[in-house]
Amino acid sequence: MPFWSSLSQNSKKIAQTWIKQPHTFKYSQTAHYGTSSKWLPWEEAMLQDYVKHNGKHWTGLVQHCLPHRSTKACQERWREALDPALKLGPFTSQECEIINLHVKKHGVGHWALISKRHLPHRSPHSIASTWKNVLNSSIKKNTSWTPEEDTLILKGMMDYGENNWQSISRNLLPSRSAKQIRYRYRRFLDPNTNNNLWTEEELNLLLRRTIIYGTENWAKVAEGLPGRLPEMCSEKWVRKVDPSLKQEAWDPKETRLFWELTKRYGGNWVKVAENLPGRGRFMCYQKFWKGLNKELGVEYKDLIQCKPDEDDISWKKRMADLVCKQLDNITIRDHPDIYPNAKAREKNIPWAPEEDDLLKKLVDEHGTMWSVIEPHFPERSYTSCRNRWLNYLQYSDGPIPKKLNVRLSELEKKRIREGVHMFGHDWKAISTSYLPDRTPQQCMRWWNSQNSLQENDSKRNYIQWSDEEDKNLRFAVTTQPGSKIIWGQVAKMVSGRSAQQCRKRWEECIRPGISKGRWNYEESMRLVEIVQKNRLGSKNGKTNWKVVAEELNTGRVDASCRVKYNKMMLSGYSRFLL
């Protein structure tokens, strides 16, 4: 059968893209593809699509679509991971009982037989893995290693040679699996392994080598870091070095999205992290356990226990669902068995003076710990208590009473415009200086509703700056006291220009120290390297040109970096891409 006629339209598209743009799939001459190399998403997509339209013809698949893979590797990948008939995830207690029963009956090693006759939706490999790592009672799990066991490992290395972990396990340490012994030796007993804290030089080298070789080839990355194993490099990247990771605390929106994703994916931290830009799988793992104890540790202590008929995925989904309802303060009146401590809360009930006084007193005692304050108000929710304080009570004891639920007058609107001109979007400063009888939230909400003003201002951006305007801008900046420039004051001296326009013009075109003119070779190559690192760390593949310009540190502004890079790509410099 001709090559193209045996493929679906989807596989043709994938194959054409691979042939024309192999870097799209991170395929390169330096990559090594074999039976043991990690399968990439595009390879799995092509394998699934081929089997769907052409059946399990492994030789044809290898000849036409995946020439770098063997027929055995393709068959095993389908049978162990991609067959839609397979059931993935942890084994249930009933499945574990079946494995134990038939291991006693048939003995260890008959995994294909157990799969075919008793667990057809589980692959032989997953059954073997579950037996060895979970069910085998003769293997020690989660127990500390003794000095005697370490000595036996070293003796086994001398008697059976390096990497013969099965023989060491079978003859010297039957209570430890070959995988456990290998990990113990490589990580802690090998004299060539460096278990000291990572130095700054090592972290910088790890960053550069990961940019060059990618996150699919940790063995290559580790070659340039003496004493560091591939898994150590991967772990350090995921936990600390990856530039796309956020180091700030989780905000409420992220927290809510995290629990919704956990409820959807059942604790698959890789998939959860893919939908949370800036958060890695290890951060999600930590967030689950810390958040579980924080949100459900006391009130729902009994509900946290895993039920007999639950597997790990179902339990995590149930926990995430409980946390989501706790965050929303949802009361389910028809299910007291689920929420034994829940109380009915009525909506739209005006706050009584006694409630306001109690809320003030509790805030004085506990601050803004709303989870502690909320139980004192049986008829109020967590959100209701917080909003009452933030939007009303915190301003009620001030020297000037706030006008609430009263429309802004034209004079007040004018003052907000003046305040934005002076302070930008510092609503607290605007409220204090221009409208002391209005809250910062009132000023902000009115300003954000004025879309027409923002549209008019954005249109003004396209009008070219004149020499006279540039001259006025330079003079206005020199009149600013100190090192901080207040752009609202500067804009007053440049007729027809906003504070944002003045700042952008100054920073991109007029500011002293801006580098202009031709780019040299080293500067251009450094730009390519920084852009690739920035894109590697970005979940959406976009480039933060401001960060690129700051890291380049040659006086080039972000717009100049963007234009130069795009020109290089159009001129044939794409060969410098990883």
C-alpha positions as CSV (number, residue, x, y, z in Angstrom):
1,M,0.0,0.0,0.0
2,P,1.5,3.4,-0.9
3,F,2.8,5.5,2.0
4,W,0.3,8.4,1.9
5,S,-2.8,6.3,1.1
6,S,-2.3,4.3,4.3
7,L,-2.5,7.4,6.5
8,S,-5.4,9.4,7.8
9,Q,-5.5,13.1,7.1
10,N,-4.4,13.8,10.7
11,S,-1.3,11.5,10.4
12,K,-0.5,13.1,7.1
13,K,-0.5,16.5,8.7
14,I,1.6,15.3,11.6
15,A,4.1,13.7,9.3
16,Q,4.3,16.7,6.9
17,T,4.9,19.0,9.9
18,W,7.6,16.6,11.2
19,I,9.4,16.5,7.8
20,K,9.2,20.2,7.2
21,Q,9.7,21.5,10.7
22,P,11.2,18.8,12.9
23,H,12.1,21.3,15.7
24,T,8.3,21.7,16.3
25,F,8.5,18.3,18.0
26,K,11.9,18.8,19.5
27,Y,13.4,16.4,17.1
28,S,17.0,17.0,16.3
29,Q,20.1,15.3,15.1
30,T,21.5,15.3,18.7
31,A,18.5,13.4,20.0
32,H,18.7,9.7,20.5
33,Y,15.5,7.7,19.9
34,G,15.4,4.1,20.8
35,T,13.3,1.5,22.5
36,S,14.1,2.9,25.9
37,S,13.8,6.6,25.1
38,K,10.8,8.6,26.3
39,W,7.9,8.7,24.0
40,L,7.0,12.3,22.9
41,P,3.4,13.5,22.5
42,W,3.6,13.7,18.7
43,E,4.9,10.1,18.5
44,E,2.0,8.8,20.6
45,A,-0.5,10.9,18.5
46,M,0.8,9.4,15.3
47,L,0.8,5.8,16.7
48,Q,-2.8,6.2,17.9
49,D,-4.0,7.7,14.7
50,Y,-2.3,5.1,12.5
51,V,-3.8,2.2,14.6
52,K,-7.3,3.8,14.5
53,H,-7.3,4.0,10.7
54,N,-5.0,1.1,9.6
55,G,-5.1,-1.4,12.5
56,K,-2.2,-2.9,14.4
57,H,0.2,-3.3,11.5
58,W,3.4,-2.5,13.4
59,T,5.8,-3.0,10.5
60,G,3.9,-0.5,8.3
61,L,3.7,1.9,11.2
62,V,7.5,1.8,11.6
63,Q,8.2,2.0,7.9
64,H,5.9,4.9,7.1
65,C,5.6,6.9,10.3
66,L,8.1,6.1,13.1
67,P,11.3,4.8,11.4
68,H,13.3,5.6,14.5
69,R,11.2,3.2,16.6
70,S,11.2,-0.6,16.5
71,T,8.1,-2.7,15.9
72,K,8.5,-4.2,19.4
73,A,8.7,-0.7,21.0
74,C,5.5,0.4,19.2
75,Q,3.6,-2.7,20.1
76,E,4.7,-2.4,23.8
77,R,3.8,1.2,23.9
78,W,0.3,0.5,22.5
79,R,-0.2,-2.5,24.8
80,E,1.1,-0.8,28.0
81,A,-0.2,2.8,27.7
82,L,-2.2,3.8,24.6
83,D,-4.8,1.1,24.1
84,P,-8.1,2.7,24.8
85,A,-9.3,-0.5,26.4
86,L,-6.8,-0.2,29.2
87,K,-7.7,1.1,32.6
88,L,-5.1,3.5,34.0
89,G,-4.4,4.7,37.5
90,P,-4.0,3.0,40.9
91,F,-5.4,-0.4,41.4
92,T,-8.6,-0.8,43.5
93,S,-8.7,-3.0,46.5
94,Q,-10.7,-5.7,44.6
95,E,-8.1,-5.7,41.8
96,C,-5.3,-6.1,44.4
97,E,-7.1,-9.1,45.9
98,I,-7.3,-10.7,42.5
99,I,-3.6,-10.2,42.0
100,N,-2.7,-11.7,45.4
101,L,-5.0,-14.7,44.8
102,H,-3.6,-15.6,41.4
103,V,0.0,-15.0,42.4
104,K,-0.5,-17.6,45.1
105,K,-2.1,-19.9,42.5
106,H,0.2,-19.4,39.5
107,G,3.3,-18.0,41.1
108,V,5.3,-14.8,40.5
109,G,6.0,-13.8,36.9
110,H,2.8,-15.0,35.2
111,W,1.6,-11.4,34.6
112,A,0.4,-11.9,31.0
113,L,-1.7,-14.9,32.1
114,I,-3.3,-12.9,35.0
115,S,-3.9,-9.9,32.7
116,K,-5.5,-12.1,29.9
117,R,-7.8,-14.2,32.1
118,H,-8.6,-12.1,35.2
119,L,-7.7,-8.4,34.6
120,P,-8.2,-7.8,30.9
121,H,-8.3,-4.0,31.3
122,R,-4.9,-3.9,33.0
123,S,-1.6,-4.4,31.2
124,P,0.9,-7.1,32.3
125,H,3.5,-4.4,33.1
126,S,1.2,-2.5,35.4
127,I,0.2,-5.7,37.2
128,A,3.9,-6.6,37.7
129,S,4.7,-3.1,38.9
130,T,1.8,-3.1,41.4
131,W,2.9,-6.5,42.8
132,K,6.5,-5.5,43.2
133,N,6.0,-2.0,44.6
134,V,2.7,-2.4,46.5
135,L,1.5,-5.9,47.2
136,N,4.6,-8.0,47.7
137,S,4.7,-8.4,51.5
138,S,8.3,-9.7,51.5
139,I,9.6,-6.3,50.2
140,K,10.2,-3.6,52.8
141,K,8.4,-0.3,52.0
142,N,8.9,3.0,53.6
143,T,11.4,1.7,56.1
144,S,14.9,3.1,56.8
145,W,18.0,1.4,55.5
146,T,20.3,-0.2,58.0
147,P,24.1,-0.1,57.9
148,E,24.1,-3.9,57.4
149,E,21.9,-3.5,54.3
150,D,24.3,-0.9,52.9
151,T,27.2,-3.2,53.5
152,L,25.5,-6.0,51.7
153,I,24.9,-3.7,48.7
154,L,28.6,-2.9,48.5
155,K,29.4,-6.6,48.8
156,G,27.0,-7.4,46.0
157,M,28.7,-4.9,43.8
158,M,32.0,-6.7,44.3
159,D,30.5,-10.2,43.9
160,Y,28.1,-9.7,41.0
161,G,29.5,-6.6,39.3
162,E,27.9,-3.2,38.7
163,N,24.2,-2.8,37.7
164,N,23.4,-6.5,38.5
165,W,20.7,-5.4,40.9
166,Q,18.4,-8.4,40.4
167,S,21.2,-10.8,41.6
168,I,21.9,-8.6,44.6
169,S,18.2,-8.5,45.5
170,R,17.7,-12.3,45.0
171,N,20.8,-13.5,46.8
172,L,21.7,-10.9,49.4
173,L,18.7,-8.7,50.0
174,P,15.4,-10.5,49.3
175,S,13.5,-7.9,51.4
176,R,14.5,-5.2,49.0
177,S,13.5,-4.8,45.3
178,A,16.1,-4.4,42.6
179,K,14.7,-0.9,42.0
180,Q,15.2,0.1,45.7
181,I,18.8,-1.2,45.7
182,R,19.7,0.6,42.6
183,Y,18.3,3.9,43.9
184,R,20.0,3.4,47.3
185,Y,23.4,2.8,45.7
186,R,23.2,5.5,43.1
187,R,21.9,8.2,45.4
188,F,23.7,7.5,48.7
189,L,26.4,4.9,48.4
190,D,28.2,5.7,45.2
191,P,31.3,7.6,46.1
192,N,31.0,9.6,42.8
193,T,27.6,11.0,43.7
194,N,27.6,14.5,45.1
195,N,24.9,14.9,47.8
196,N,26.1,18.3,49.1
197,L,23.9,21.4,48.7
198,W,23.9,22.8,45.1
199,T,26.2,25.8,44.6
200,E,25.2,28.9,42.6
201,E,27.6,27.9,39.9
202,E,25.9,24.5,39.6
203,L,22.4,26.0,39.5
204,N,23.5,28.4,36.7
205,L,25.1,25.5,34.8
206,L,22.0,23.4,35.2
207,L,19.9,26.3,33.8
208,R,22.1,26.7,30.7
209,R,22.4,22.9,30.0
210,T,18.7,22.4,30.3
211,I,18.1,25.2,27.9
212,I,20.4,23.5,25.4
213,Y,19.3,19.9,25.8
214,G,15.7,20.3,27.0
215,T,13.8,18.6,29.7
216,E,13.5,15.3,27.9
217,N,17.2,14.4,28.1
218,W,18.3,14.7,31.8
219,A,21.2,12.2,31.2
220,K,22.8,14.6,28.8
221,V,22.2,17.5,31.2
222,A,23.8,15.6,34.0
223,E,26.9,14.9,32.0
224,G,28.1,18.4,32.5
225,L,27.5,18.4,36.3
226,P,30.0,16.0,37.9
227,G,28.5,14.1,40.8
228,R,24.9,14.9,40.0
229,L,22.5,12.2,38.7
230,P,19.9,12.8,36.0
231,E,17.1,12.4,38.6
232,M,18.8,15.0,40.8
233,C,19.0,17.5,38.0
234,S,15.3,16.9,37.1
235,E,14.2,17.3,40.7
236,K,16.2,20.5,41.2
237,W,14.8,21.9,38.0
238,V,11.2,21.2,38.9
239,R,11.5,22.5,42.4
240,K,13.7,25.6,42.0
241,V,15.6,26.4,38.8
242,D,12.8,26.4,36.2
243,P,12.4,30.1,35.4
244,S,8.7,29.8,34.7
245,L,8.0,28.9,38.3
246,K,6.3,31.4,40.5
247,Q,7.9,32.0,43.9
248,E,5.0,34.1,45.3
249,A,2.3,32.8,47.6
250,W,-0.8,31.3,46.0
251,D,-3.6,33.9,45.5
252,P,-7.3,33.1,46.1
253,K,-8.0,32.6,42.4
254,E,-5.1,30.2,41.9
255,T,-6.1,28.3,45.0
256,R,-9.7,27.9,43.8
257,L,-8.6,26.8,40.3
258,F,-6.1,24.4,41.8
259,W,-8.8,22.5,43.8
260,E,-11.1,22.5,40.8
261,L,-8.4,20.9,38.7
262,T,-7.6,18.4,41.4
263,K,-11.2,17.4,41.4
264,R,-11.1,17.0,37.7
265,Y,-7.8,15.1,37.4
266,G,-7.7,13.2,40.7
267,G,-4.3,14.3,41.8
268,N,-2.5,13.9,38.5
269,W,-0.1,16.8,39.3
270,V,1.4,16.9,35.9
271,K,-2.0,17.7,34.3
272,V,-2.9,20.1,37.2
273,A,0.3,22.0,36.7
274,E,-0.2,22.3,33.0
275,N,-3.3,24.4,33.7
276,L,-1.7,26.6,36.3
277,P,1.0,28.8,34.7
278,G,4.0,29.2,36.9
279,R,3.2,26.3,39.1
280,G,5.1,23.0,38.9
281,R,3.9,19.5,39.7
282,F,5.9,19.4,43.0
283,M,4.4,22.7,44.0
284,C,0.9,21.3,43.3
285,Y,1.7,18.2,45.4
286,Q,2.7,20.3,48.3
287,K,-0.3,22.6,47.9
288,F,-2.6,19.6,48.1
289,W,-1.3,18.3,51.4
290,K,-0.9,21.6,53.1
291,G,-4.2,22.9,51.9
292,L,-6.0,19.7,52.9
293,N,-4.8,20.1,56.5
294,K,-5.6,23.8,56.5
295,E,-9.1,23.7,55.1
296,L,-10.4,20.3,56.4
297,G,-8.0,19.3,59.2
298,V,-10.3,20.1,62.1
299,E,-14.0,20.3,61.1
300,Y,-13.9,17.4,58.7
301,K,-11.4,15.2,60.4
302,D,-13.5,12.1,60.1
303,L,-14.4,12.7,56.4
304,I,-10.7,12.8,55.5
305,Q,-10.3,9.1,56.1
306,C,-10.2,7.0,53.0
307,K,-13.2,4.8,52.5
308,P,-12.7,1.0,52.0
309,D,-14.1,1.1,48.4
310,E,-12.0,4.2,47.4
311,D,-8.8,4.2,45.5
312,D,-6.2,7.0,45.6
313,I,-7.7,9.0,42.7
314,S,-11.3,8.8,44.0
315,W,-10.2,9.9,47.5
316,K,-8.3,12.9,46.1
317,K,-11.3,13.9,44.0
318,R,-13.6,13.7,47.0
319,M,-11.2,15.8,49.1
320,A,-10.9,18.4,46.4
321,D,-14.7,18.6,46.2
322,L,-14.9,19.1,50.0
323,V,-12.4,21.9,49.9
324,C,-14.2,23.6,47.0
325,K,-17.4,23.6,48.9
326,Q,-15.6,24.8,52.0
327,L,-14.0,27.7,50.0
328,D,-17.4,28.6,48.6
329,N,-19.1,28.2,52.0
330,I,-21.8,26.1,50.4
331,T,-24.3,24.5,52.7
332,I,-26.1,21.4,51.6
333,R,-29.2,21.2,53.7
334,D,-30.3,17.8,52.4
335,H,-27.1,16.0,53.2
336,P,-26.3,16.5,57.0
337,D,-24.2,13.3,56.8
338,I,-21.7,15.1,54.5
339,Y,-21.8,18.5,56.4
340,P,-22.6,17.6,60.0
341,N,-21.5,21.0,61.3
342,A,-23.1,23.1,58.5
343,K,-25.7,25.7,59.5
344,A,-28.3,27.3,57.3
345,R,-27.4,30.8,56.2
346,E,-29.9,33.3,54.8
347,K,-28.9,35.7,52.1
348,N,-29.6,39.5,51.8
349,I,-30.3,40.0,55.5
350,P,-29.1,43.5,56.6
351,W,-26.4,43.6,59.1
352,A,-27.5,44.6,62.6
353,P,-25.6,47.1,64.7
354,E,-24.8,44.3,67.2
355,E,-23.3,42.2,64.4
356,D,-21.1,45.1,63.2
357,D,-19.8,45.7,66.8
358,L,-19.0,42.0,67.2
359,L,-17.2,41.9,63.8
360,K,-15.1,45.0,64.8
361,K,-14.2,43.4,68.1
362,L,-13.2,40.1,66.4
363,V,-11.1,41.8,63.8
364,D,-9.2,43.7,66.6
365,E,-8.5,40.3,68.2
366,H,-7.8,38.1,65.3
367,G,-7.0,40.4,62.4
368,T,-8.3,39.3,59.0
369,M,-8.4,35.5,59.9
370,W,-11.9,35.1,58.5
371,S,-11.9,31.3,59.0
372,V,-11.6,32.0,62.8
373,I,-14.1,34.9,62.7
374,E,-16.8,33.3,60.6
375,P,-18.0,30.7,63.1
376,H,-19.1,33.5,65.4
377,F,-21.8,34.4,62.8
378,P,-24.1,31.4,62.3
379,E,-26.2,33.3,59.7
380,R,-23.3,34.8,57.8
381,S,-20.8,33.2,55.4
382,Y,-17.0,33.6,55.3
383,T,-17.3,35.9,52.2
384,S,-20.1,38.0,53.8
385,C,-18.0,38.7,56.9
386,R,-14.9,39.6,54.8
387,N,-16.9,41.9,52.5
388,R,-18.7,43.6,55.3
389,W,-15.3,44.6,56.8
390,L,-13.5,45.5,53.6
391,N,-16.2,47.5,52.0
392,Y,-17.8,49.2,55.0
393,L,-16.6,48.7,58.6
394,Q,-13.0,49.5,58.1
395,Y,-13.9,53.0,57.0
396,S,-16.8,53.6,59.5
397,D,-14.6,54.7,62.4
398,G,-12.6,57.3,60.4
399,P,-12.7,61.0,61.0
400,I,-14.7,61.6,57.9
401,P,-17.8,59.3,57.4
402,K,-17.9,57.5,54.0
403,K,-20.8,58.0,51.6
404,L,-22.0,54.6,50.7
405,N,-24.7,53.7,48.1
406,V,-24.7,57.3,46.9
407,R,-23.9,58.1,43.2
408,L,-20.8,60.1,42.5
409,S,-21.3,63.7,41.6
410,E,-19.7,65.4,38.6
411,L,-17.3,67.2,40.9
412,E,-16.2,63.9,42.4
413,K,-15.7,62.3,39.0
414,K,-13.6,65.3,38.0
415,R,-11.5,64.8,41.1
416,I,-11.0,61.1,40.4
417,R,-9.6,62.1,36.9
418,E,-7.3,64.5,38.5
419,G,-6.2,61.9,41.0
420,V,-5.4,59.4,38.3
421,H,-3.5,62.0,36.5
422,M,-1.4,62.6,39.6
423,F,-1.1,59.2,41.2
424,G,-2.0,56.7,38.4
425,H,-4.1,53.8,39.7
426,D,-3.1,54.2,43.4
427,W,-6.7,54.3,44.5
428,K,-5.9,54.6,48.2
429,A,-3.9,57.8,47.6
430,I,-6.6,59.2,45.4
431,S,-9.3,58.5,48.0
432,T,-7.2,60.0,50.8
433,S,-6.1,63.1,48.9
434,Y,-9.1,63.9,46.6
435,L,-12.2,62.1,48.0
436,P,-11.8,61.4,51.7
437,D,-15.5,60.6,52.0
438,R,-15.3,57.9,49.3
439,T,-13.6,54.4,49.6
440,P,-10.8,53.4,47.2
441,Q,-13.1,50.6,45.8
442,Q,-15.7,53.3,44.8
443,C,-13.1,55.3,43.0
444,M,-11.6,52.3,41.2
445,R,-15.0,50.9,40.1
446,W,-16.1,54.2,38.6
447,W,-12.8,54.6,36.7
448,N,-12.8,51.1,35.3
449,S,-16.4,51.6,34.0
450,Q,-15.2,54.5,31.8
451,N,-14.2,52.4,28.8
452,S,-14.7,55.3,26.4
453,L,-11.9,57.3,28.1
454,Q,-9.5,54.3,27.8
455,E,-10.4,53.8,24.1
456,N,-9.7,57.5,23.4
457,D,-6.4,57.3,25.1
458,S,-5.4,54.2,23.2
459,K,-6.1,55.9,19.9
460,R,-3.8,58.7,20.9
461,N,-0.9,56.2,21.1
462,Y,-0.8,56.0,17.3
463,I,-0.1,59.8,16.8
464,Q,3.7,60.3,16.2
465,W,5.6,62.4,18.7
466,S,6.9,65.7,17.4
467,D,10.3,67.2,18.2
468,E,8.7,69.8,20.3
469,E,6.9,67.2,22.4
470,D,10.2,65.3,22.9
471,K,11.8,68.5,24.0
472,N,9.0,69.2,26.5
473,L,9.3,65.7,27.8
474,R,13.0,65.9,28.4
475,F,12.5,69.2,30.3
476,A,9.6,67.8,32.3
477,V,11.7,64.8,33.5
478,T,14.6,67.0,34.5
479,T,12.3,69.0,36.8
480,Q,11.4,65.9,38.8
481,P,13.0,65.9,42.3
482,G,14.8,62.7,43.3
483,S,15.3,59.5,41.4
484,K,11.6,58.6,41.2
485,I,9.6,60.1,38.3
486,I,6.0,61.0,38.9
487,W,4.6,60.6,35.4
488,G,1.3,62.3,36.3
489,Q,3.2,65.6,36.9
490,V,5.4,65.1,33.8
491,A,2.2,64.7,31.6
492,K,0.9,68.1,32.8
493,M,3.9,69.7,31.0
494,V,3.4,67.7,27.8
495,S,0.1,68.9,26.3
496,G,-2.1,66.2,24.9
497,R,-0.1,63.3,26.2
498,S,-1.1,60.9,29.1
499,A,1.2,59.8,31.9
500,Q,1.4,56.3,30.4
501,Q,2.4,57.7,26.9
502,C,5.1,59.9,28.5
503,R,6.6,57.0,30.4
504,K,6.6,54.7,27.4
505,R,8.2,57.4,25.2
506,W,10.9,58.1,27.7
507,E,11.8,54.5,28.5
508,E,11.8,53.4,24.9
509,C,13.2,56.3,22.9
510,I,14.6,59.3,24.9
511,R,16.0,58.0,28.2
512,P,19.8,58.4,28.5
513,G,21.7,55.1,28.3
514,I,19.5,53.6,25.6
515,S,21.7,51.7,23.1
516,K,21.0,52.5,19.5
517,G,22.6,51.6,16.2
518,R,23.9,48.3,14.8
519,W,23.9,45.1,16.8
520,N,27.2,43.2,17.0
521,Y,27.5,39.4,16.6
522,E,27.9,38.6,20.3
523,E,25.0,40.8,21.3
524,S,22.8,39.1,18.6
525,M,23.7,35.6,19.7
526,R,23.1,36.5,23.3
527,L,19.7,37.8,22.4
528,V,18.8,34.5,20.7
529,E,19.9,32.5,23.8
530,I,17.9,34.7,26.2
531,V,14.7,34.5,24.0
532,Q,15.0,30.7,23.9
533,K,15.4,30.5,27.6
534,N,12.4,32.9,28.1
535,R,10.2,30.8,25.8
536,L,11.2,27.6,27.4
537,G,10.1,28.9,30.8
538,S,6.8,30.2,29.4
539,K,3.8,27.9,29.6
540,N,2.1,29.6,26.6
541,G,5.3,29.9,24.5
542,K,5.2,33.7,24.4
543,T,8.2,36.0,25.0
544,N,8.4,38.6,27.8
545,W,10.4,41.2,25.9
546,K,10.8,43.4,28.9
547,V,12.5,40.6,30.8
548,V,14.6,39.8,27.8
549,A,15.9,43.4,27.5
550,E,16.7,43.5,31.2
551,E,18.7,40.3,31.1
552,L,20.5,41.3,27.9
553,N,21.6,44.5,29.8
554,T,23.2,46.3,26.9
555,G,20.9,49.3,26.9
556,R,18.5,47.9,24.4
557,V,14.8,48.4,25.1
558,D,12.2,45.7,24.8
559,A,10.8,47.0,21.5
560,S,14.3,47.0,20.0
561,C,14.9,43.4,21.1
562,R,11.7,42.2,19.6
563,V,12.3,43.9,16.2
564,K,15.9,42.6,16.0
565,Y,14.9,39.0,16.9
566,N,12.1,38.9,14.4
567,K,14.4,40.3,11.7
568,M,17.0,37.6,12.5
569,M,14.3,34.8,12.2
570,L,13.1,36.2,8.8
571,S,16.7,36.5,7.6
572,G,17.5,32.8,8.1
573,Y,18.8,32.8,11.6
574,S,16.3,30.2,12.7
575,R,19.1,27.7,12.7
576,F,20.1,29.1,16.1
577,L,16.8,27.9,17.6
578,L,17.0,24.9,19.9
